Protein backbone atom coordinates (compact mmCIF):
# COMPACT_ATOMS: atom_id res chain seq x y z
CA UNK A 1 0.00 0.00 0.00
CA UNK A 2 1.39 3.45 -0.95
CA UNK A 3 2.00 6.21 1.55
CA UNK A 4 -0.74 8.84 1.97
CA UNK A 5 0.88 12.07 0.72
CA UNK A 6 -0.87 14.04 3.44
CA UNK A 7 0.67 11.84 6.14
CA UNK A 8 4.06 12.23 4.51
CA UNK A 9 3.67 16.00 4.49
CA UNK A 10 2.71 16.08 8.15
CA UNK A 11 5.65 13.88 9.09
CA UNK A 12 8.05 16.08 7.17
CA UNK A 13 6.66 19.20 8.80
CA UNK A 14 7.08 17.75 12.27
CA UNK A 15 10.63 16.59 11.52
CA UNK A 16 11.53 20.03 10.24
CA UNK A 17 10.13 21.85 13.25
CA UNK A 18 13.11 21.19 15.50
CA UNK A 19 15.45 22.87 13.01
CA UNK A 20 13.11 25.67 12.07
CA UNK A 21 12.96 27.29 15.48
CA UNK A 22 16.70 27.74 15.64
CA UNK A 23 16.92 29.20 12.15
CA UNK A 24 13.72 31.23 12.02
CA UNK A 25 12.29 32.64 15.23
CA UNK A 26 9.31 34.00 13.27
CA UNK A 27 8.12 30.44 12.66
CA UNK A 28 6.03 29.96 15.78
CA UNK A 29 4.67 26.49 16.42
CA UNK A 30 1.10 27.64 15.89
CA UNK A 31 1.85 29.12 12.50
CA UNK A 32 4.04 26.23 11.42
CA UNK A 33 1.61 23.50 12.40
CA UNK A 34 -1.40 25.12 10.76
CA UNK A 35 -0.45 23.53 7.47
CA UNK A 36 -0.18 20.06 8.96
CA UNK A 37 -3.46 20.28 10.83
CA UNK A 38 -5.44 21.51 7.85
CA UNK A 39 -3.84 19.07 5.45
CA UNK A 40 -4.52 16.11 7.72
CA UNK A 41 -8.15 16.92 8.33
CA UNK A 42 -9.31 18.11 4.95
CA UNK A 43 -6.69 17.45 2.31
CA UNK A 44 -4.86 19.93 0.15
CA UNK A 45 -6.44 21.77 -2.74
CA UNK A 46 -5.02 24.01 -5.40
CA UNK A 47 -6.35 26.66 -7.72
CA UNK A 48 -8.34 29.78 -7.09
CA UNK A 49 -12.01 30.25 -6.33
CA UNK A 50 -13.96 33.17 -7.61
CA UNK A 51 -14.90 35.65 -4.87
CA UNK A 52 -18.51 35.74 -3.86
CA UNK A 53 -20.52 38.59 -5.25
CA UNK A 54 -20.58 41.50 -2.83
CA UNK A 55 -23.86 41.90 -1.00
CA UNK A 56 -25.37 44.66 1.08
CA UNK A 57 -23.18 43.86 4.07
CA UNK A 58 -20.81 46.51 5.37
CA UNK A 59 -17.20 45.54 6.03
CA UNK A 60 -17.84 46.84 9.56
CA UNK A 61 -19.97 43.83 10.41
CA UNK A 62 -23.25 45.74 10.13
CA UNK A 63 -25.37 47.19 7.37
CA UNK A 64 -24.08 50.12 5.35
CA UNK A 65 -26.39 52.50 7.22
CA UNK A 66 -25.01 51.45 10.61
CA UNK A 67 -28.00 49.36 11.67
CA UNK A 68 -27.46 45.84 13.05
CA UNK A 69 -26.90 42.96 10.63
CA UNK A 70 -29.48 40.21 10.59
CA UNK A 71 -28.43 36.72 9.56
CA UNK A 72 -29.73 33.17 9.54
CA UNK A 73 -32.84 32.64 11.64
CA UNK A 74 -33.08 36.34 12.40
CA UNK A 75 -29.81 36.40 14.35
CA UNK A 76 -28.56 39.95 14.86
CA UNK A 77 -24.98 41.17 15.09
CA UNK A 78 -24.11 44.74 16.02
CA UNK A 79 -20.60 46.16 15.71
CA UNK A 80 -20.02 48.06 18.98
CA UNK A 81 -17.55 50.38 17.26
CA UNK A 82 -19.06 50.79 13.79
CA UNK A 83 -18.75 54.57 14.02
CA UNK A 84 -15.58 54.89 16.09
CA UNK A 85 -13.01 52.26 15.14
CA UNK A 86 -10.44 53.06 12.46
CA UNK A 87 -9.74 50.96 9.40
CA UNK A 88 -7.23 48.87 11.35
CA UNK A 89 -3.69 48.54 10.00
CA UNK A 90 -1.52 47.23 12.76
CA UNK A 91 1.54 45.44 14.07
CA UNK A 92 2.10 42.76 16.71
CA UNK A 93 4.05 43.44 19.90
CA UNK A 94 5.08 41.04 22.62
CA UNK A 95 4.60 42.15 26.21
CA UNK A 96 8.36 42.64 26.41
CA UNK A 97 8.21 45.07 23.48
CA UNK A 98 5.15 46.87 24.81
CA UNK A 99 6.63 47.14 28.29
CA UNK A 100 10.18 47.94 27.22
CA UNK A 101 12.32 50.21 25.13
CA UNK A 102 11.17 48.78 21.79
CA UNK A 103 7.81 50.45 22.30
CA UNK A 104 9.32 53.80 21.28
CA UNK A 105 10.39 52.36 17.92
CA UNK A 106 6.98 50.83 17.32
CA UNK A 107 5.21 54.08 18.17
CA UNK A 108 7.51 55.99 15.84
CA UNK A 109 6.77 53.50 13.05
CA UNK A 110 3.05 53.97 13.57
CA UNK A 111 3.32 57.76 13.87
CA UNK A 112 5.39 58.03 10.69
CA UNK A 113 3.26 55.74 8.51
CA UNK A 114 -0.34 54.88 7.70
CA UNK A 115 -0.37 52.27 10.48
CA UNK A 116 -2.69 52.99 13.39
CA UNK A 117 -3.00 49.92 15.63
CA UNK A 118 -1.04 47.54 17.84
CA UNK A 119 -1.78 44.00 19.09
CA UNK A 120 -0.23 43.31 22.50
CA UNK A 121 0.13 40.02 24.39
CA UNK A 122 -1.98 40.27 27.54
CA UNK A 123 -2.18 36.51 28.19
CA UNK A 124 0.76 34.94 26.41
CA UNK A 125 1.51 31.60 24.78
CA UNK A 126 2.38 29.96 28.11
CA UNK A 127 -0.62 31.33 29.97
CA UNK A 128 1.13 34.19 31.75
CA UNK A 129 -0.92 37.32 32.35
CA UNK A 130 1.51 40.06 31.41
CA UNK A 131 0.51 42.85 33.79
CA UNK A 132 -0.89 42.99 37.35
CA UNK A 133 -4.61 42.34 37.09
CA UNK A 134 -7.45 42.21 39.60
CA UNK A 135 -8.99 38.77 39.13
CA UNK A 136 -11.45 38.10 41.97
CA UNK A 137 -11.75 34.58 43.42
CA UNK A 138 -8.93 33.31 41.21
CA UNK A 139 -5.96 31.58 42.83
CA UNK A 140 -4.82 29.79 39.69
CA UNK A 141 -3.83 32.75 37.50
CA UNK A 142 -0.14 33.22 36.77
CA UNK A 143 1.03 36.81 36.47
CA UNK A 144 4.36 37.85 34.99
CA UNK A 145 4.34 41.66 35.34
CA UNK A 146 6.27 42.34 32.14
CA UNK A 147 4.14 45.42 31.55
CA UNK A 148 4.57 47.10 34.91
CA UNK A 149 2.30 50.12 34.41
CA UNK A 150 -0.66 49.29 32.17
CA UNK A 151 -2.22 52.69 32.81
CA UNK A 152 0.84 54.52 31.54
CA UNK A 153 0.98 52.27 28.47
CA UNK A 154 -2.65 52.91 27.62
CA UNK A 155 -2.21 56.67 28.12
CA UNK A 156 0.79 56.61 25.78
CA UNK A 157 -1.11 54.76 23.09
CA UNK A 158 -4.04 57.16 23.42
CA UNK A 159 -1.73 60.18 23.12
CA UNK A 160 -0.51 58.81 19.81
CA UNK A 161 -4.03 57.88 18.66
CA UNK A 162 -3.09 54.18 18.43
CA UNK A 163 -5.92 51.64 18.49
CA UNK A 164 -5.04 49.01 21.16
CA UNK A 165 -5.90 45.33 20.73
CA UNK A 166 -5.39 42.78 23.52
CA UNK A 167 -4.21 39.32 22.41
CA UNK A 168 -5.35 36.55 24.74
CA UNK A 169 -4.15 32.98 24.15
CA UNK A 170 -7.05 30.83 25.32
CA UNK A 171 -6.76 27.04 25.38
CA UNK A 172 -3.00 26.68 25.06
CA UNK A 173 -2.18 27.40 28.69
CA UNK A 174 0.61 25.43 30.30
CA UNK A 175 0.46 27.44 33.53
CA UNK A 176 -3.24 26.77 34.12
CA UNK A 177 -2.94 23.12 33.07
CA UNK A 178 -0.28 22.55 35.73
CA UNK A 179 -2.23 24.35 38.43
CA UNK A 180 -5.57 22.74 37.56
CA UNK A 181 -4.82 19.32 36.01
CA UNK A 182 -8.50 18.42 36.19
CA UNK A 183 -9.14 21.21 33.66
CA UNK A 184 -6.57 19.81 31.26
CA UNK A 185 -5.87 16.58 29.37
CA UNK A 186 -4.22 13.83 31.41
CA UNK A 187 -2.18 10.77 30.58
CA UNK A 188 -3.01 7.32 31.91
CA UNK A 189 -0.66 7.88 34.86
CA UNK A 190 -2.49 11.07 35.82
CA UNK A 191 0.20 13.46 34.59
CA UNK A 192 -0.71 16.45 32.46
CA UNK A 193 -0.30 15.77 28.74
CA UNK A 194 2.33 17.86 26.95
CA UNK A 195 3.09 18.19 23.25
CA UNK A 196 6.55 17.91 21.72
CA UNK A 197 7.26 21.55 22.54
CA UNK A 198 6.57 21.00 26.27
CA UNK A 199 3.27 22.89 26.04
CA UNK A 200 -0.05 21.89 27.57
CA UNK A 201 -3.63 22.78 26.71
CA UNK A 202 -6.65 23.23 28.90
CA UNK A 203 -9.97 21.64 28.04
CA UNK A 204 -12.52 23.67 26.02
CA UNK A 205 -15.31 21.57 27.58
CA UNK A 206 -14.61 23.12 31.01
CA UNK A 207 -16.80 26.17 31.58
CA UNK A 208 -14.47 27.52 34.27
CA UNK A 209 -11.77 27.84 31.60
CA UNK A 210 -14.16 29.97 29.54
CA UNK A 211 -14.96 32.14 32.54
CA UNK A 212 -11.31 32.64 33.43
CA UNK A 213 -10.30 33.77 29.96
CA UNK A 214 -13.31 36.03 29.60
CA UNK A 215 -12.55 37.62 32.98
CA UNK A 216 -9.02 38.35 31.76
CA UNK A 217 -10.58 39.88 28.65
CA UNK A 218 -12.94 42.02 30.75
CA UNK A 219 -10.03 43.34 32.77
CA UNK A 220 -8.18 44.22 29.56
CA UNK A 221 -11.26 46.05 28.30
CA UNK A 222 -11.53 47.99 31.54
CA UNK A 223 -7.85 48.92 31.21
CA UNK A 224 -8.66 50.59 27.89
CA UNK A 225 -8.20 48.01 25.15
CA UNK A 226 -10.71 48.53 22.35
CA UNK A 227 -10.66 44.99 21.03
CA UNK A 228 -10.08 41.53 22.45
CA UNK A 229 -8.31 39.15 20.09
CA UNK A 230 -8.53 35.48 21.08
CA UNK A 231 -5.87 33.08 19.80
CA UNK A 232 -5.51 29.28 20.12
CA UNK A 233 -9.27 28.90 20.20
CA UNK A 234 -9.06 25.17 19.59
CA UNK A 235 -8.07 21.75 20.88
CA UNK A 236 -4.43 20.61 20.58
CA UNK A 237 -3.15 19.83 17.10
CA UNK A 238 -3.71 16.20 16.13
CA UNK A 239 -6.16 15.77 19.00
CA UNK A 240 -8.28 13.27 17.09
CA UNK A 241 -5.34 10.85 17.20
CA UNK A 242 -5.05 10.83 20.98
CA UNK A 243 -8.46 11.77 22.37
CA UNK A 244 -9.24 8.14 23.29
CA UNK A 245 -5.98 7.84 25.21
CA UNK A 246 -6.40 10.92 27.38
CA UNK A 247 -8.60 11.52 30.40
CA UNK A 248 -10.65 14.71 30.27
CA UNK A 249 -14.12 16.04 30.94
CA UNK A 250 -16.44 15.98 27.94
CA UNK A 251 -20.11 15.81 27.04
CA UNK A 252 -22.25 15.00 24.00
CA UNK A 253 -21.26 18.15 22.10
CA UNK A 254 -18.88 17.90 19.16
CA UNK A 255 -15.58 19.73 19.48
CA UNK A 256 -16.54 22.23 16.76
CA UNK A 257 -19.69 23.10 18.71
CA UNK A 258 -17.82 23.57 21.98
CA UNK A 259 -15.27 25.94 20.44
CA UNK A 260 -17.87 28.04 18.63
CA UNK A 261 -20.01 28.21 21.79
CA UNK A 262 -17.03 29.58 23.71
CA UNK A 263 -16.68 32.36 21.14
CA UNK A 264 -20.41 33.08 21.34
CA UNK A 265 -20.24 33.19 25.15
CA UNK A 266 -17.22 35.49 25.11
CA UNK A 267 -18.89 37.96 22.79
CA UNK A 268 -22.07 38.01 24.87
CA UNK A 269 -20.10 38.65 28.06
CA UNK A 270 -17.91 41.37 26.54
CA UNK A 271 -20.63 43.15 24.58
CA UNK A 272 -21.72 45.42 27.47
CA UNK A 273 -18.16 46.79 27.66
CA UNK A 274 -18.27 48.09 24.10
CA UNK A 275 -15.22 46.16 22.90
CA UNK A 276 -14.90 44.28 19.67
CA UNK A 277 -14.19 40.55 19.71
CA UNK A 278 -11.87 38.96 17.17
CA UNK A 279 -10.38 35.50 16.68
CA UNK A 280 -7.16 34.36 14.99
CA UNK A 281 -7.62 31.30 12.81
CA UNK A 282 -5.27 29.51 10.48
CA UNK A 283 -5.51 30.61 6.84
CA UNK A 284 -6.20 27.13 5.48
CA UNK A 285 -9.49 27.04 7.37
CA UNK A 286 -11.13 29.21 4.71
CA UNK A 287 -10.05 26.82 1.96
CA UNK A 288 -11.01 23.46 3.46
CA UNK A 289 -13.93 21.87 5.35
CA UNK A 290 -14.13 22.19 9.12
CA UNK A 291 -11.16 20.93 11.13
CA UNK A 292 -13.20 18.59 13.33
CA UNK A 293 -10.18 17.22 15.19
CA UNK A 294 -9.17 20.54 16.71
CA UNK A 295 -12.71 21.90 16.79
CA UNK A 296 -12.31 24.79 14.38
CA UNK A 297 -14.94 25.67 11.80
CA UNK A 298 -14.26 28.95 9.99
CA UNK A 299 -17.89 30.01 9.70
CA UNK A 300 -19.08 28.67 13.05
CA UNK A 301 -16.52 30.94 14.68
CA UNK A 302 -16.91 33.86 12.26
CA UNK A 303 -20.65 34.23 12.82
CA UNK A 304 -19.99 35.17 16.47
CA UNK A 305 -17.14 37.68 16.07
CA UNK A 306 -16.77 41.26 14.93
CA UNK A 307 -13.45 40.52 13.23
CA UNK A 308 -11.91 37.33 11.85
CA UNK A 309 -8.14 37.26 11.37
CA UNK A 310 -6.98 34.39 9.15
CA UNK A 311 -3.20 33.88 9.28
CA UNK A 312 -2.41 33.77 5.56
CA UNK A 313 1.37 33.98 5.53
CA UNK A 314 2.56 32.93 2.04
CA UNK A 315 5.35 30.88 3.64
CA UNK A 316 2.79 28.60 5.24
CA UNK A 317 1.26 27.38 1.98
CA UNK A 318 2.89 24.40 0.29
CA UNK A 319 3.55 23.60 -3.35
CA UNK A 320 0.43 23.63 -5.51
CA UNK A 321 -1.64 26.07 -3.53
CA UNK A 322 -3.27 28.66 -5.79
CA UNK A 323 -1.32 27.25 -8.72
CA UNK A 324 2.03 28.28 -7.28
CA UNK A 325 5.19 26.20 -7.11
CA UNK A 326 6.50 28.19 -4.14
CA UNK A 327 3.70 30.27 -2.62
CA UNK A 328 6.22 32.10 -0.42
CA UNK A 329 7.88 33.43 -3.59
CA UNK A 330 4.58 34.78 -4.95
CA UNK A 331 3.06 36.88 -2.17
CA UNK A 332 0.47 38.61 -4.35
CA UNK A 333 -0.80 35.40 -5.92
CA UNK A 334 -0.97 33.59 -2.60
CA UNK A 335 -2.83 36.30 -0.72
CA UNK A 336 -5.15 36.84 -3.68
CA UNK A 337 -6.09 33.16 -3.70
CA UNK A 338 -6.51 33.02 0.07
CA UNK A 339 -8.80 36.05 0.07
CA UNK A 340 -10.94 34.67 -2.72
CA UNK A 341 -11.40 31.51 -0.68
CA UNK A 342 -12.17 33.58 2.41
CA UNK A 343 -14.89 35.56 0.63
CA UNK A 344 -16.32 32.36 -0.80
CA UNK A 345 -16.43 30.70 2.61
CA UNK A 346 -17.93 33.67 4.43
CA UNK A 347 -20.59 34.29 1.77
CA UNK A 348 -22.62 31.60 3.54
CA UNK A 349 -23.05 33.90 6.55
CA UNK A 350 -24.86 36.69 4.77
CA UNK A 351 -25.16 39.73 7.01
CA UNK A 352 -23.36 37.95 9.85
CA UNK A 353 -20.10 38.14 7.91
CA UNK A 354 -17.45 39.78 10.11
CA UNK A 355 -14.72 42.20 9.16
CA UNK A 356 -11.89 40.32 7.44
CA UNK A 357 -8.55 41.45 8.84
CA UNK A 358 -5.78 39.00 7.88
CA UNK A 359 -2.39 38.52 9.44
CA UNK A 360 0.25 38.95 6.71
CA UNK A 361 3.95 38.22 6.53
CA UNK A 362 6.73 40.68 7.36
CA UNK A 363 9.55 38.15 7.82
CA UNK A 364 11.75 35.99 5.63
CA UNK A 365 10.94 32.28 5.82
CA UNK A 366 14.46 30.92 5.48
CA UNK A 367 13.29 27.36 6.17
CA UNK A 368 11.14 27.27 3.00
CA UNK A 369 12.83 25.79 -0.06
CA UNK A 370 12.76 28.43 -2.79
CA UNK A 371 11.88 31.21 -0.35
CA UNK A 372 12.51 34.84 -1.16
CA UNK A 373 13.67 37.65 1.09
CA UNK A 374 10.74 39.71 2.32
CA UNK A 375 11.02 43.47 2.25
CA UNK A 376 9.11 46.51 1.04
CA UNK A 377 7.97 45.04 -2.29
CA UNK A 378 6.77 41.77 -0.77
CA UNK A 379 4.80 43.41 2.05
CA UNK A 380 3.22 45.84 -0.40
CA UNK A 381 2.34 42.98 -2.76
CA UNK A 382 0.33 41.33 0.02
CA UNK A 383 -1.43 44.60 0.85
CA UNK A 384 -2.24 45.13 -2.82
CA UNK A 385 -3.74 41.65 -3.07
CA UNK A 386 -5.92 42.42 -0.08
CA UNK A 387 -7.04 45.72 -1.58
CA UNK A 388 -7.82 44.08 -4.92
CA UNK A 389 -10.17 41.77 -3.01
CA UNK A 390 -11.90 44.61 -1.19
CA UNK A 391 -10.04 44.14 2.09
CA UNK A 392 -8.58 47.25 3.69
CA UNK A 393 -7.56 45.97 7.11
CA UNK A 394 -4.52 43.89 8.00
CA UNK A 395 -2.06 43.02 10.76
CA UNK A 396 1.68 42.51 10.27
CA UNK A 397 3.40 39.57 11.94
CA UNK A 398 7.06 39.60 12.90
CA UNK A 399 7.91 37.58 16.02
CA UNK A 400 10.79 39.91 16.89
CA UNK A 401 8.62 42.98 16.31
CA UNK A 402 11.11 44.40 13.80
CA UNK A 403 9.17 45.63 10.78
CA UNK A 404 10.26 46.58 7.27
CA UNK A 405 11.02 50.25 6.81
CA UNK A 406 9.69 52.38 3.96
CA UNK A 407 6.51 50.38 3.28
CA UNK A 408 3.63 52.34 1.78
CA UNK A 409 0.75 50.84 3.71
CA UNK A 410 -1.88 52.83 1.80
CA UNK A 411 -0.32 52.01 -1.60
CA UNK A 412 -0.44 55.66 -2.60
VENFENMO-V31289 format. One record per residue. RES is the residue in one small letter. D_FIRST is the distance of its C-alpha to the first C-alpha in Angstrom with 1 decimal. Layout:
# VENFENMO-V31289
RES_D_FIRST + RES_D_FIRST
This chain:
# VENFENMO-V31289
x_0.0 + x_3.8 + x_6.7 + x_9.1 + x_12.1 + x_14.5 + x_13.3 + x_13.7 + x_17.0 + x_18.2 + x_17.5 + x_19.4 + x_22.1 + x_22.7 + x_22.8 + x_25.3 + x_27.5 + x_29.3 + x_30.5 + x_31.3 + x_33.9 + x_36.0 + x_35.9 + x_36.2 + x_38.1 + x_37.7 + x_34.0 + x_34.4 + x_31.5 + x_31.9 + x_31.7 + x_28.9 + x_26.6 + x_27.4 + x_24.7 + x_22.0 + x_23.2 + x_23.5 + x_20.2 + x_18.4 + x_20.5 + x_21.0 + x_18.8 + x_20.5 + x_22.9 + x_25.1 + x_28.5 + x_31.7 + x_33.2 + x_36.8 + x_38.9 + x_40.4 + x_44.0 + x_46.4 + x_48.2 + x_51.4 + x_49.8 + x_51.2 + x_49.1 + x_51.0 + x_49.3 + x_52.3 + x_54.1 + x_55.9 + x_59.2 + x_58.2 + x_57.9 + x_55.0 + x_51.8 + x_51.0 + x_47.4 + x_45.6 + x_47.7 + x_50.7 + x_49.2 + x_51.3 + x_50.5 + x_53.3 + x_52.9 + x_55.4 + x_56.1 + x_56.0 + x_59.4 + x_59.3 + x_55.9 + x_55.5 + x_52.7 + x_50.7 + x_49.7 + x_48.9 + x_47.6 + x_46.0 + x_47.9 + x_47.1 + x_49.8 + x_50.9 + x_51.5 + x_53.3 + x_55.4 + x_56.1 + x_57.5 + x_54.6 + x_55.7 + x_58.6 + x_56.3 + x_54.2 + x_57.3 + x_58.7 + x_55.5 + x_55.7 + x_59.5 + x_59.3 + x_56.5 + x_55.4 + x_53.3 + x_54.7 + x_52.4 + x_50.8 + x_48.0 + x_48.8 + x_46.9 + x_48.8 + x_46.2 + x_43.8 + x_40.2 + x_41.2 + x_43.4 + x_46.7 + x_49.4 + x_50.9 + x_54.6 + x_57.0 + x_56.5 + x_58.4 + x_55.8 + x_57.8 + x_56.7 + x_53.7 + x_53.6 + x_49.9 + x_49.9 + x_49.6 + x_51.8 + x_51.7 + x_54.8 + x_53.5 + x_55.5 + x_58.8 + x_60.8 + x_58.9 + x_62.1 + x_63.0 + x_59.5 + x_59.7 + x_63.3 + x_62.2 + x_59.4 + x_61.9 + x_64.5 + x_62.1 + x_60.9 + x_57.3 + x_55.2 + x_53.6 + x_50.2 + x_49.1 + x_45.5 + x_44.5 + x_41.1 + x_40.5 + x_37.7 + x_36.7 + x_39.7 + x_39.6 + x_43.3 + x_43.5 + x_40.5 + x_42.2 + x_45.6 + x_44.3 + x_41.1 + x_41.5 + x_40.8 + x_37.6 + x_34.2 + x_34.6 + x_32.5 + x_32.9 + x_35.7 + x_37.6 + x_37.1 + x_36.4 + x_32.8 + x_32.4 + x_29.7 + x_28.9 + x_32.0 + x_34.3 + x_34.8 + x_35.2 + x_35.3 + x_37.7 + x_36.8 + x_37.3 + x_38.2 + x_41.3 + x_44.3 + x_46.3 + x_43.7 + x_44.4 + x_48.1 + x_48.1 + x_46.3 + x_48.5 + x_51.6 + x_50.6 + x_50.2 + x_53.6 + x_55.3 + x_53.8 + x_55.2 + x_58.6 + x_58.6 + x_58.4 + x_54.8 + x_54.5 + x_50.8 + x_48.3 + x_44.8 + x_42.1 + x_39.0 + x_36.0 + x_36.5 + x_33.2 + x_31.2 + x_29.5 + x_26.4 + x_23.2 + x_25.5 + x_23.2 + x_21.0 + x_24.2 + x_26.7 + x_26.3 + x_27.1 + x_30.2 + x_33.6 + x_35.3 + x_37.6 + x_36.1 + x_37.2 + x_36.0 + x_35.6 + x_32.3 + x_31.8 + x_32.4 + x_35.7 + x_36.8 + x_36.4 + x_38.1 + x_40.9 + x_41.6 + x_42.1 + x_44.3 + x_46.3 + x_46.8 + x_48.1 + x_50.5 + x_51.8 + x_52.3 + x_53.8 + x_57.4 + x_57.3 + x_56.8 + x_53.7 + x_50.7 + x_47.3 + x_44.2 + x_40.6 + x_38.2 + x_34.7 + x_31.8 + x_31.8 + x_28.4 + x_29.6 + x_31.6 + x_28.7 + x_26.1 + x_26.5 + x_27.8 + x_26.2 + x_26.4 + x_25.1 + x_28.0 + x_30.4 + x_31.2 + x_32.0 + x_33.8 + x_36.3 + x_36.8 + x_38.0 + x_39.8 + x_42.0 + x_43.7 + x_44.4 + x_47.0 + x_44.7 + x_40.9 + x_39.8 + x_36.3 + x_35.3 + x_34.3 + x_34.5 + x_33.1 + x_31.6 + x_29.2 + x_27.5 + x_24.6 + x_24.1 + x_24.3 + x_26.4 + x_29.4 + x_28.6 + x_29.3 + x_27.6 + x_29.2 + x_30.6 + x_32.7 + x_34.5 + x_35.4 + x_37.1 + x_38.9 + x_35.9 + x_33.7 + x_36.4 + x_37.4 + x_33.9 + x_33.7 + x_37.1 + x_36.5 + x_33.5 + x_35.8 + x_38.6 + x_36.2 + x_34.9 + x_38.4 + x_40.0 + x_39.0 + x_41.5 + x_44.6 + x_47.5 + x_45.6 + x_43.8 + x_44.6 + x_45.6 + x_42.7 + x_43.2 + x_40.2 + x_39.7 + x_39.5 + x_39.0 + x_41.9 + x_40.1 + x_38.3 + x_34.6 + x_34.6 + x_31.0 + x_29.6 + x_28.8 + x_31.3 + x_33.4 + x_37.0 + x_40.1 + x_41.2 + x_44.9 + x_47.4 + x_45.8 + x_42.3 + x_43.7 + x_46.0 + x_43.1 + x_41.3 + x_44.6 + x_45.3 + x_41.9 + x_42.8 + x_46.3 + x_45.0 + x_43.1 + x_46.2 + x_45.3 + x_48.2 + x_47.1 + x_44.8 + x_44.4 + x_43.8 + x_41.5 + x_42.2 + x_41.6 + x_44.7 + x_46.8 + x_47.8 + x_47.8 + x_48.2 + x_51.9 + x_53.4 + x_50.9 + x_52.5 + x_51.0 + x_52.9 + x_52.0 + x_55.7
